[in-house]
Amino acid sequence: MSNYLIKNASVVNEGKITIADVRIENQYIVQIGENISPIENDSVIDATGLHLLPGLIDDQVHFREPGLTHKGEIYTEAKAAVAGGTTSFMEMPNTSPSATTVELLEQKYQRAAEVSLANYSFFMGTTNTNLEELLKIDTSNVCGVKIFMGSSTGDMLVDNKEALENIFAQVKCLIAVHCEDDPLVKANAAKLKEELGDQLSAKHHPIIRSEQACYNSSSYAVSLAKKHGTRLHILHISTAKELELFDNSIPLKDKKITAEACIHHLWFSDADYETKGNYIKWNPAVKTANDRDAILKAVLDNRIDVIATDHAPHTIEEKENIYVNAPSGGPLVQHALVALLQMHKQGKITLEQIVQKTAHNVADLFRIEKRGYIKEGYFADLVLVNLNSPWKVEKENILYKCKWSPFEGETFDAKVEKTFVSGHLVYDNGNFNESQKGERLRFNL
């Protein structure tokens, strides 16, 4: 493995931006300071004018392997992730078969060890009947368990109240939840289908998967967590109403109930269904501009703790179906950081806040060992970005296996130049060095 000396970078870390040099030896950051002199075998990188950030840690992706690899696979999606500055991901269990046993879960880890260019962890999936398997989890090397309290892609809905009580009472690791009230969603869909028939389209998605459906489920999850003292993490908040469930008076290290915002809920609104249609059909739905703006405000005031993607690719052919047959979800990992940096240029969020919500807080919330910060002794998961290098998202530069993006046609002003994963320069201005794979994330109990 090469050693690197990054010179004169604008280092964004722990609420500050400072000009510094950073030396990487083997997998680790070994020295941070000014005027560090290169030593033998150092590869020197002049980062003058560039910003050095901790690599993003995405706590919610769907990489579709095993069983759904026509949409995406660990290799292709992790490759897109590192090109976008994401150095670690946590992947969801609704594959085929679903990862609802320790054995099936470990098969995914084995596959990632073979092909993933990014660091990785995988959530164990829950069902109404697999509590015994959940209790076998080694919490030092599994990020948590995932409950679908609203149905999504796959068939993993947990809707038995006794099962939910037992999971919240007995599972000791973090529980991440997708919250939508499934009976209400189905009732809304039936009503609109009866009224509109073939006129039903993507613009009706936030009416079907309504604010009330989200709030009913999120508030129920919070009540269970408070009752049992559970570590609860509510994924992809999509409504202003849900924000009353979260507290910003408690330091993150002491919080037991946390929340996530996703890029698409921070960028798009229901006005975009007119032009984007099924390509911005997600569960939970993109809702109003007021919801979008309230979610951003909650990110900034710490009611929402982390930003992620819910990267969930489907093929163009699948998305081109009529609304009722088009699956929900879209690819985002390659464009998450540049979208946030565009929001920074628009004055909506600072660089320090981006780093806090995409790296520091994710590492702290999940208790990840030695990642998420630019610190001596930590793994060198780093991304160098140029804030003034405009480029346009086009088919030719999209790396997802599905070959489309909801940002297609968008011009971003910032560009990812280099990405390091555990000290390995895996991405360098469009070129990949695949000689080293990512590592399994470890967690402090």
N, C-alpha and C positions, 0 to 999 in steps of 0.2 A: 504494500500500500504506500502511496506517495504521501509525503508531508507537504503542507502548504503554509505559506505566510501571506495573509491577505493584508494589504497595506492601504492605509488612509481611507478606510470605509466609514461611512456615517452609520454607526451602530445603533440600532433601535432596540432598546432592552430596558425592562423594568422602569418604564415611565420616563426615560431620558433618551436623547439622541446625542451621541458624542463621536468625535472623530478618533478612530483608534485602529491599531493593528491587531490582528488575531492570528495566532499560530495554531495549526492543527497537526498533531502527530498521531499516527495510527487512527484510531477512531475518535479521538478526543480533542477538545479545546484545551490546550496546555498553557497558553499565555495570552493575556489581553493587556495592551498598553500602548504607549507612544514610542515611536522611533525604535521599534524592535528590529534588530539586525538579522538578516537571513543566516542560517547555518547550512552546513553541507547537506545536500539533497533536498533542500527546500525548493518547492515550486512557488515562485513569487507571483502574486496576482495584484496588479495595481487597481484598486477599487476607488480611486479618486472620482468623486461625483456620483458614486453609487451608494445605495443603502443596503446594509446587511441586516437581515431579519432572522429570527429563529424560524426554522421551517414550520409550516402550518401542520397542525395535528387535527385531522378531520374526524370527528367522533361519530359520524353517520354516513356511511356509504353502502351501496349495493353493487357489488362487482360481478354478480350473476353466476358465479361458479361455486358448485357444480350445477349442471343441468339446464342452465339458461344461457349458455355461452354463445348463442346466436346474437344476443343483445350486447354482451361484454364478457370479459374474463379478467381474472386477477392480473395477468401479465399486461394486457392492453390498458386497463384502467389505471393500474399503478404507474405505468409509463406516462400516461397523460397527467397523472397527479404530480409526479416529480417535475415534469415540464412546466407545471403551473406553480411550483414552489411548495407543494404539500409533501412533507417527508414521512409522515406517519398517518395511518388510517385505522379506523375501527369499523369492521364490516358486519352487516346485518344477517340474520339467520334464515331469511325467507328465500332460500335457494331450493333446488330440487335434487335430492331430498332436503328438507328443512333440517337445520342443525339443532336438533332437539335432544340429542344424546351426546355424552362425552365423546364417544367413539366417532360420531359424525363430525363433531366440532374439531377434533384433533386431525381429521383428514383434511380439513380446510387449512389448518396450520401447516401441515406437511406440504400441501400444494404451494402455499405462499412462500415457504422456505426455498422451494425450487425455482419460482418464477418472479416473485415480487421485487421490483426495484425500490420500493418504499418499505419502511417499517410497518408492522401490521399487528392487529389484534382482532379477535372475532367474538361477537356476542353469542351466547347460548340462547336458543329460542325457547319460548314457553308454549305449552299447550294447556288444556284443561286437566291433563292427566300426567304430566311429567315431573312433578315436584321432586320425586326421588332422584332423578337425574340432575336436577338443578342443585341439589344439596351435595353433589359430588365435585362440584367445581373447585379447582385450585385457584383461589382469588389472587395469588401472586402472579399468575400468567394468563388470566382471562379478564377482559375489561368489564364484563358485567353480563346481565341477562336482559333480554328484550321482550316486552309484552306488547302485542298488538291489541290494544283496547278499542280499536276500530279496525275493520278489515282493510287490507291494502293488497298489493301484489302478493299472491300466495294464499295459503289457506291456514292461517295461524291465529285466527281470532280467539282470544280468551274471554269468554263471556259468562262463565260460571262463577257466581259470586263467592261461593265457598272456596273454589280454586284460587280466586284472586286473594281472598283473605289469608289463605294458607301461604301463598307465595310471599305476600307482603310481610307476614308474620315470621316466616322461617328462613327466607333467603338472606344471607348476610352481606352479599356483595351489592354493588350498585344495580338498581333496576331502572332501565330506560324504557319509556313508554311512548307509544303512538296513541294519542287520545282523540277519538271521535266516537260519538254515540251511534253505534251501528243501527239500532232499530229506528232512530230518528232519521238517519241518512236514507235508509231504505224507504221510510214513509214519505220523505221529501221527494225522493226520486219517483216513487209511484204516482204521487199527486201531480208532479210536473209532466210526467209522461202521459198521463191521462188528459191533461189540459193541452199539451203542445204536440204530442205525437212525434212526427218526423222533424218538427221544427226545433227539437231539443238540441242544444249545441254547447260548446265549451263555456260560453258566457253564463250558462245556468249552473255551472259546476259549484261556484261559491254559494249558491242558493240551496243546492242539494246538500253539500257538505258545509253546513251553515255555521255561523258563529255560535249558535246555541248548541249544536252538536259537539263542537269543540269544547265549549265551556262545561257542558254536562259531564263529559268524560274526564277532562283535566281536574275539575273540582272534586270529582269522586276519587281520582288517583291521589290527590293531595290529602283528602280526608283519610284514606287508608294509610298513607305514609305517616301522617301525624298520629294516628291510632297505634301504629306498630313500631314507630321510631325507625322507619325504613329510609335508606339512602335512595331517594327518588330523583330521577332526571327526566324532565318532560321535554320531548323532542319537538322540533319545528313548530314553535308557537306562531299562529297565523292570525290572531285576533287581538284587538285592544282590550276586549273584555277579560280575557284570560290573565292579563297582567296584574290584576288585583290579587292573584293567588301567590305572588312572589314578593319576597322581602329583600330590600337592599340595606337594611340596618345591621345585618349580620355579616361579618367577614366570610369570604368564600370558604376558608378552611373550617369554619364552624357550621356552615350550611348543611342541612340534610336534604333540603328540597331545592333543586336547581333547575335551570331552564336553558334552552337552546333556541337561537334564531338561525334561519337558513338564508342563504344568499338570495334565493328567488323571492322570499317574502320581504326582503329589504330592497329589492330592485323593481319588481313588477307590481302592477295593480290590476284590478278587474278591467280597467280601460284597455289593457293590452290584449285581452282575448280577441278583440276585433281583428288584430293583425296576426297574432301568434296562434290563436286557436288551441288545438290539442297540444301544441308544442310547449305550452305553459300549463298543461293540465297536471296538477300534482295533488296528492293527498297528504295533509289537508290543503284545501284550495288556496290559491292566491286570491286575496279579498280586496277590500277598498284601499284607496290611497290613505285614508285616515288610519286604517289598520297598519299599513306599511310604515307610516310615519311614527305611529305610537310604538311599534316594535323597535324601530331604530332608537327612539328616545329611551326605551327600557334597556336596550343594550348599553347606551351611554351612561345611564344612571345606576347600572348594576342590578336591576331587577332580573335581567337576562344575563347569563354568565358567559356563554360561549357562542361563537358563530361557526356554523358547519355548512355542508352542502346538501345532504340527502341525495347525493349523486345516484341516479337510478336510470340507467339507459334502457331504451327500447329502440327497435328498428324504425326507420322512416316508414316502412310499409305498415307497421303496427300503429304508428301515430297518425297515418293518413286515413285510417278507418273513420267511419262516422263516430260522433262523440261517444255514444253509448258502448261502442266496441273498442275504443282507443284506450290503451292502458295509461295509468297515471305514473308520472315520473319523468325525469330528464337528466341528461349528463351535465356536470358542473365542475368537476375537480380541476380541469385544466384552466378554468377561467375565474375561479373564486377569488384568488388574490388580486388579479388585475382589475376585477370588478370593484373590489374594496378600495384599491388604490385610486380608481376613478372617482369613487365616492369621496375619498380624501381630497382629491383635486377640486371637487365641487364644494368642499368646506363642510361636509356632513360628518366626518369622523377623522380623528388624528391618526398619524402613523403609530403613535404609542398605544392608542386604543385598539387599533387593528391587531397589533402584536399581543396585547393583553388578552383579547377575546379569541384569537385563533391559535395561540401557543401557550402563553403563561397559564391562563385559567384552565385550559383543557388539561394541561399537565397536573395542575394542582387539584382539580376536581376529581380526576381519575387516579391521582396519586402515582403518576408515571415516574419511573426511576430515571433520573439524570437526563431528561429531555425537556424541551419547551423553553429553554432559556439560553442566552449566550453567557456562559459562566465557565471559568476554569474547572476542569474535572468533569464537565458534562460532555455527552456525545455531541459531535460536531454535525448537527442537523441544521443546516444553514441555507439561506437563499439570498443571492445578490440581485437587486432589482435596479433598473434604470427608470426613474420616474418621468423621463422625457425622451421616450423612444416610441412614437406612435406606430401602431400596426392594426390591421383590420382582420377580424375573425372571418376566415373563408374556408370553404370545404378543404382546400389543399393543406391548411395548417391545423386542421382538427385531428386530434390523435385518438379520440374515442373510437372504439370498434364500430359503433353505430353511425359514425361519420356525420353527425349533425350537432348543432348547439343552439339553445334558445338565444344565444348572443350572436349568431351568425349575422354578418353585416355591420356589427358594432365595431367602432374604432376605439381602442384603448390607448391611453397615452403612456402607460407604464408597461414595461416588458421585463419578464424574468430572464436574466442572463445566465446565472449559474445556480445549480442546486447540489448541495452536499448531503449525503445520507450516511450517518456514522463515519464521517471523515472522508468518504469516497465521493469524488466529483462525478456524479452520475449524469448530470445534464450540463452542457456547456454550449450556449448559443445555438441550439438546434441539434446538437450532436449528443448521443448517448454513449456512456461507457457502461456496458452491462456485465462487466467482469465480476462485479460484487453485488450480491442481493441484499435486500433489507433484512432487519432483524425482528424477532418477536419482542413486542413490548413487555416490560416487566413492571409490576406494580408493588408499591410499598403498602403493606397491610396496615 
